Amino acid sequence: MDVPVYLLESKHDRSQFDCGEPELNAFIKQYATQNARNSLSKTHVWVKNDAVAGFYTLSMGEISPENMPANLAKKLPRYPVAIARIARLAIDKNHQGNGNGRALLLHALENCHRLSNTIGMYAVLVDAKHQQAKAFYLRNDFQPLPDHELTLFITTQTLKQLFSH
């Protein structure tokens, strides 16, 4: 990615953003700033030519061990554990197909990795919008949850392997 990623501010132009998914377009244009102000989620933007070219949104959550694959669940406590959630990730149509989505995903995961060094976090979850998005996450080391076809995760242990130099 050739330009930095910033926390979303009102100065960032999102008026022309179009990733091809109406729900994601509406979020970045209408709700992202409000959610950040209310500490519901934080949106990070990739800005190119003074306009938002891509974004991802992070929030925290929890997952019950019974929702995890059995081989991992047996190693977890019997109560819900902390996770980070990539609530949204999108690239403007003008910038799709050039590895920008993967670069933005890696930025999000690196943020989660840094956070996992200071707070408890077992994994990062994402709810894919459709099968094409699911395939994208599978190509990037995510695993599906057993009973939730479009919910995928990557453990912080895997993040350590990816980002520890």
N, C-alpha and C positions, 0 to 999 in steps of 0.2 A: 504494500500500500504506500503510495507516494506522498500522501499528506497525513498529518496527524488526526487522531480521533479526539474529540472534545466532549465534555458533558454538555448536553443540550442547553442552550440559552436562548432567550427571546430574539437575539440578534441573528440567529441562524435562519437563513431563508429556506423554508420547506414548502413554499407555495406551489412549486412546480413538481414536487416529488411524485413519482409514479412508478411503483414496482410491479404493477400488474395485479395486485391484490387489494381490492377496495378497502377491506378492513384494516390493513396495514397502512395504507395511504391516509385513511381517516385518523388513525391513531397518531401518527407523527404530526399531522396538521392541526388536530383538534384537542388531543388528550394528553400527549406526552408531557408538556410543560405543567399542566395541572397535576398529573400524577406525581411528578418530581416535587412540586411545591408541597404536596400532601404526604411526602415520604412513602408513597406506595410503590414506586419503582424509580429507577434512574435510567435515562436514555442517553446513550453515547452516540455521537454523530460523526460521520466521515464527511468532511466538507471539501468540495472540489469546485473551482471556479465560483466561489462565494455562495454555493448552494449545497444543501444536504444531498449527498450522493448515496448514502447508506446509513443505516443505524441499527443499533441493538439496544434492547432494554433488559435490565437486570433487576431481579427482586429476590427476596429470601422466602423460604418455605420449609416444609418438612415432608417426610415420607415415612410411612409405616413399613417395617421390615417385611410384612407379608406381601407387599406390593413389589418387592425386589425379587430377582431370580433366587431360587432356593439355595444355591451354593454361596451366595453373598448374604442372604437373610440369616443363615445360621451363625454368622460371625457378628451380627448386629445385636444390640440390646432389644428387649421386647417392647420398646416404646418408640414413637416416631423420632427420627434423627433429622438434623438440620441439612438443608440443601440450598444451593443457589438455583435460580431458575432464569434461563434465557427466555424471557416472556415474548420477545419479538426480535426478529432479525430480518432485514430487508435491504436490497440494493436496487437503486433506480434502474429502470429498463435500459437506459443509455450506458450503464456501466456493468451490466450482467454478462456473464460468459467469459470473463477475463481473469478469474481467480479472486475477484474482489470479495465475493461472499465468504470464501475460505479465509481470506486475510482478516476480514472483520470478525469471523467466528473465532479465529485464533487470538485476536485482540481481546474478545470477551472472555475466552477461557484463561488467558494470561491474567486478566483482572481477577477472575475467580480464584486462580492459583495463589496470587498474592494475598487475597482476602483469607484464604484457607490457612495461611500461616499465622493469622492473628485471631481468628474465631473458628469455632468448630463447624465443619462442613463435610458431609460424607460424599456428596456428589453434586453434579450440575445436571439439571433436568431441562428438557425442552419438549414442548408439544408441537409436533410438526403439523402444518396446516393440511397436508395431503401427502400422497405416496411419493411424489417427486421431491418434496422437502425431506421426507423420511430417508430417501436414498442419499440425499446430500449429507445428512448427519451420520448415516451408517458409513459413508466413505471417510468420515472424519473421526473415527474411533468411538462413536456412540454405540450403545447397545439398546435394544428395545426392552421395555418392561414386559413381563410375561402376559399380563391381562389387559394391557392398554396399548393397542396396536400402533398408535401414533405418538406415544410418549417414550422418549429415549433418554438415556443418561450416560454420563461419563464420570467415573469415580475420581476423587481428588488424588488417589494413588496414581492413576494414569496421568493426571495433570502434572504431578511431580516428575514423572518420567519424561514428559514432554518438555517441561520448562526448566528443570534443574540443569544447570550448566556445569 
